[in-house]
Amino acid sequence: MIRWFAVVFFALVLLSALAPWLHRLGFGRLPGDLRFRLFGRDWAIPLASTILLSLALSVLVRLLSR
């Protein structure tokens, strides 16, 4: 359980560090990504970007594991 928590934490830290770079590439601005303002704060839910990154990583892992 602790190992999975550490992996998820590391992934979130890595993703937040890469977020500005990914935003410049267009991730976070795809048609399925949600952005809204609530309580004076901007919120972003990158659904399409998450699915696209997941598919890309799955293909990469599959190609590397052969």
Secondary structure, 3 states (H helix, E strand, C coil): CHHHHHHHHHHHHHHHHHHHHHHHHCCCCCCCCEEEEECCEEEEECHHHHHHHHHHHHHHHHHHCC
